Amino acid sequence: MKAISLDQPQKFRLIDTAEPAAPGPGDALVKVHRVGICGTDYGGYLGKMPFFSYPRIPGHELGVEVLAVGEGVTNVQPGDRCSVEPYLNCQKCYACRRGHTNCCEHNKTLGVMCDGGLAERYVLPARKLHISRQLTFDQLALVETLAIGCHAVNRGASQAGEHVLVIGAGPIGLSAIEFAKLSGARTIVMDMNAGRLAFVREKMGVPDTIELTPGGEAAAVEQLSAITNGQLADVVIDATGSNKSMSAALAYCAFAGRLVYVGITQQEVSFLHSPIMHRREVSIMASRNALPPDFKRIIALIEEGRIDTVPWITHHAAFDTMIDAFPGWLRPETGVIKAVVEVA
């Protein structure tokens, strides 16, 4: 069976690997059709993803077809098309027992801490499969990206009439924008890339954008203040993964505002306590992964036409050409929003 291994940073290799065993109790054998590429994969390729280990078969944004199921599986059957919830939780730790399966103490995310979907076939727990009778495999591969943004917006608890600032218009930021809009909040987007901001305005219908220049945080605060009638943002979602951006994000928060970090950094995030955080009584939260209801909700929203997936996928590559195409997707001038690998 063919697969793609990331042996070390910036070194992919097409490999032959053993066929998966027949699915055991509670498991399903799936055929991988599509793999979405996200910031985690880019970070792993560059050696900057904190949870990544090598060698690794990447891939956690998956559109799959069920081939066979093990004993006791009733939620899926052969022929079903599914999105995959790629966070393998233990179901036993304190977090899992309280329903926080997204931050299981022993979590292993497919393609990050254990081998993932850049392979022809795969066995995984059937409880991690979410069926759609309508969505294409491309759309199913998008669900996980959208789930990350959905969970971040849920963490911030944005409400109709509030102002939500999303910092970073990469795929995770774009997914947060979708759900900020659905909450009824007035959504504002900040990025350093003018092309991404144009995409947000033209394809996602968000008119309020702020182009951040290096060292231009004070000017950005002024622009945000003008948009929000001096109130600043009730919710700030930082999706950059930049410790500098994350450190500066507090300044965009309104009094009694909420700051959600959905991007990941290995570096220190720092800020002065009293001038902003304490004075404004800002709540700071992390957002990790997503929850099973997020996947079900997103599939329903796409099926109902309330989330338009057409603008998202800008680049495709066949399985055998992905290794050559991948480095180009990292260059801003290529205009990648979401690249998808066609495995089958």
ABEGO torsion letter per residue (X at the ends): XBBBBBABBGBBBBBBBBBBBBBBBGBBBBBBABBBBBAAAAAAAAGABAABBOBBBBEABBBBBBABBBBGBAABBBGBBBBBBABBBAGABAAAAAGBAAABAABBBBGAABBBABBABBBBBAAABBBBAABBAAAAAAAAAAAAAAAAAAAAGBBBGBBBBBBEABAAAAAAAAAAAAAGBBBBBBBABAAAAAAAAAAAGBABBBBBBBGAAAAAAAAAAAAAGGAEBABBBBAAGBAAAAAAAAAABBBGBBBBBABBBABBBBBBAAAAAAAAGBBBBBBBEBBAAAAAAAAAAAAAGABBAAAABABBBBAAAAAAAAAAAABAAAGBABBBBBAX
